[in-house]
Amino acid sequence: MQFEKNTHLELCLLNVICDRDRIKVVEDALEQHKAFCSLVTLGRGTANSKILSYFGLGETEKAVFSCIMPKEEAVKTNEEIDKTLEFAKPGRGISFMTKIENGCYHKPVELAAGENEEENMQKESAHDLVVVVLNRGYCEDVMDAARAAGAVGGTIMHARESGVPGAEKFFGMVIAPEKEMIWMVTRKELSADIMAAIAGKTGPETEAGAVSFTITVNDVHGINLAPMEV
């Protein structure tokens, strides 16, 4: 996919999490639209049976897509994937979009006087993506802490520490090379409490060594916003 040089494109990152047997369906949808950088990795869901009807991620193997796309195409693709994979039904998956500030063939958006795009994005969004990086083997401990603060589930991906030689310690703490990463999409008003709970019970001073941060997400599909009963 090629675009005219120096033309304005408002880019975003479309993220889709689905069962691995649905990979081809997502790939077909992306092929029909302007996804010019698409990555897929493998993970597994963490939601338990009590909240499976609330959050579309059970204890199953997952595929995680991250696709850089023009915003208009991403919105269309997101809606198409939502309908095709039937995200309205429990356990089918989740998709959401995150903003990209600048990228190839992309100029900063020119705003009217007094307008702040960051504030507008915050007003439109009701969700955050909580990203947790931790030492491998402590996902259940992290999820127990997160659930106690209102989290309803997430997706786990395996990772490995990458950095300069001799950087095995950070502020006097040993950094284990084998890592796991958890993505949790949650209501914005809960994200701070979730991160505080993770830091308090499984933070950098513990064997889990968990650190977390949030990313604002928009156009979320696959989450039932009705109150949850547990």
C-alpha angles and dihedrals in degrees: 000000000000131000131196111269116259093009115138117254124173101217131198139173114246112204123194126183116190143144113289093243088065096057094105091053092055092044091053091052092049092048091057092054136050101279102149097170118033128168129182128194133174128248143146134243125248106195116120126222094265093064101028089103089054101044123033098229121091131168093294137115111271140198117217118204124194114185130178108217142155106272096242092052091045091055091051092046092047091053092046093050090046091056096040096048092037096230089179087076119078118264098015098112142256139262134191142163131235127196122252113207098201137353145153111318089008129118124194111270114258109233130202118252111289093010119129116195093195091057091047092052091050092051092051096047125080096176143064131200107227109205118197124188114193145156113280116266100034102084095113091053091051093046092049089055092045094048091051087060095048106277114142103197145310148195125266123214127184118235142165130226112255124189148105120318113268094026094112091121128061119187088343095308123118113240112215112220096219109078142173127206125208125200117200122178108204142161109281094239091060101048098085092050091047093052091046091052091049092049092047097051106023105017131138092286091060131072089258090061092198122180123180142189137173135237122195112241132194140195093030118191127187102038122109107219094198115115112278123236118204 
